[in-house]
């Protein structure tokens, strides 16, 4: 301590001496300041410790980065050829890769991996994509063989000079359609005097053949038109001819297959009295 004891009066200085006043600060024992802790921010030990922690962190980061680089550099693509697609994808994903699958016809069974890119063992960083080609099975080749058969034809018979009833039956019997027309002629009434197409012509089944029938000389008698609606066309034509009339068949459109070949309408109507050899028109569904 400096200065005189508190209970003593101040001492006068000797000649030639200088006295400097000193103020004494007195503290209770429990209030005495202790030593400064080394971790305080204004302590050098704090900064040394902080630099040490940062250095350790940098070393750890460098070690981890080096390990990742080493692992990435050593990563290789696994072999998945020959595996089923689902199994191959699982193997690649477990190795850290994505799978990009496409399909192509191959001899291998459907769903088997037949190719991959990159090849097995190739270096590829994790997260890369491996393309795999999956078999869609053997390619099916359909061969269509076209067989061209000659079209069926029918030779038109020669019925000129025959009675129209017999001539019509001959033509209808060959899967042709006999259409008879009354024409002015002095030939015997009911005789076929011409036909078209000409005899010997090759035609398709169902072709209409025109028969010109002589009206003959003198006055014609009359007859009653028969009812043939709903009957088969071949039978209906024969009935009309046998009743003494000529007959023409007119094709109509059938709405169902079972309607084909049946007479749906006739003109003149059934029961009409008309001169013989007048033409009766029959409407038949096709």
C-alpha positions, 0 to 999 in steps of 0.5 A, spaced: 500 500 500 502 507 498 500 513 503 500 514 510 496 509 515 489 512 515 489 514 522 496 518 522 496 525 519 500 527 513 507 528 513 510 534 511 515 533 505 523 535 507 526 540 503 528 538 496 523 533 496 516 532 492 510 528 494 505 525 489 498 524 492 496 517 491 489 515 492 488 508 495 482 503 493 480 498 498 476 492 497 472 487 501 476 480 501 470 477 497 470 483 492 477 482 490 478 481 482 480 474 480 485 472 474 481 473 467 479 466 464 483 464 458 477 463 454 475 470 454 474 473 447 480 478 449 484 472 451 489 469 446 487 462 449 480 463 446 483 465 439 488 459 439 482 454 441 478 457 436 483 456 430 484 449 433 477 447 432 477 450 425 483 447 423 480 440 425 474 441 421 477 443 415 481 436 416 475 432 417 472 435 410 478 434 406 478 427 409 471 426 407 472 429 400 478 425 399 474 418 401 468 420 396 472 422 390 476 415 391 469 411 392 467 415 385 473 413 382 473 406 384 465 405 382 464 400 376 458 398 372 455 391 375 453 386 370 446 385 368 446 382 362 442 375 362 437 378 368 430 379 368 428 387 367 426 387 374 432 384 377 437 388 373 434 395 375 434 393 382 442 391 382 443 397 378 439 402 383 443 398 389 450 400 386 447 407 385 445 408 378 439 409 374 436 404 369 434 407 362 430 401 359 428 400 352 425 393 348 427 390 342 425 383 338 430 378 340 431 370 340 431 371 348 425 370 352 421 376 353 423 381 359 431 378 359 436 384 359 440 382 352 445 388 352 447 394 357 451 401 356 456 402 359 459 395 359 460 391 365 466 393 369 466 400 366 467 406 371 461 410 372 460 415 378 454 413 382 448 417 380 449 415 372 445 412 368 445 405 365 442 404 358 439 396 358 436 393 352 430 388 354 428 383 349 421 383 347 421 376 345 422 373 338 420 377 332 413 374 329 413 374 322 406 374 318 406 371 311 400 372 307 400 368 301 395 371 296 392 365 292 389 368 285 383 363 283 380 364 276 373 368 277 368 363 276 364 364 269 358 361 266 357 360 258 351 363 256 346 357 253 343 358 246 335 358 247 333 362 240 327 358 237 325 355 244 319 356 247 320 362 252 317 358 258 323 352 256 328 358 255 327 361 261 328 355 265 334 353 261 337 360 263 335 360 270 338 353 271 345 355 270 345 361 275 343 366 271 337 371 270 332 370 265 329 377 263 324 376 257 321 381 253 315 381 248 316 384 241 312 385 235 314 379 231 310 374 226 314 368 229 310 363 233 307 366 239 311 365 245 318 363 241 324 366 243 327 370 237 333 373 239 338 373 246 343 378 249 349 376 251 350 372 245 350 364 246 357 362 248 359 368 252 362 367 258 359 371 264 359 371 271 354 368 275 347 372 276 348 376 270 341 378 267 340 375 260 335 378 255 330 374 251 326 377 246 319 373 245 315 374 239 308 376 240 305 373 234 300 374 229 292 375 231 289 378 237 292 375 244 288 372 249 288 375 257 290 371 263 290 373 270 297 375 274 299 370 279 301 372 286 308 371 287 310 376 292 314 372 298 317 367 293 324 365 291 325 369 285 327 362 280 320 359 282 316 366 282 319 367 274 317 360 272 310 361 275 309 367 271 312 364 265 307 358 266 301 363 267 303 366 260 307 372 261 314 375 260 318 377 266 323 382 268 327 381 275 329 388 278 334 388 283 333 391 290 337 392 296 336 387 302 337 389 309 338 382 312 342 376 309 335 372 309 331 377 305 336 376 299 333 372 293 325 373 295 320 377 291 318 383 295 313 387 290 310 385 283 307 389 278 302 389 275 299 386 282 296 379 283 289 378 280 290 383 275 287 380 268 292 382 262 293 380 255 298 374 255 306 375 254 305 382 257 311 383 262 310 382 269 316 386 273 318 382 280 322 386 285 328 382 288 332 383 294 340 382 293 
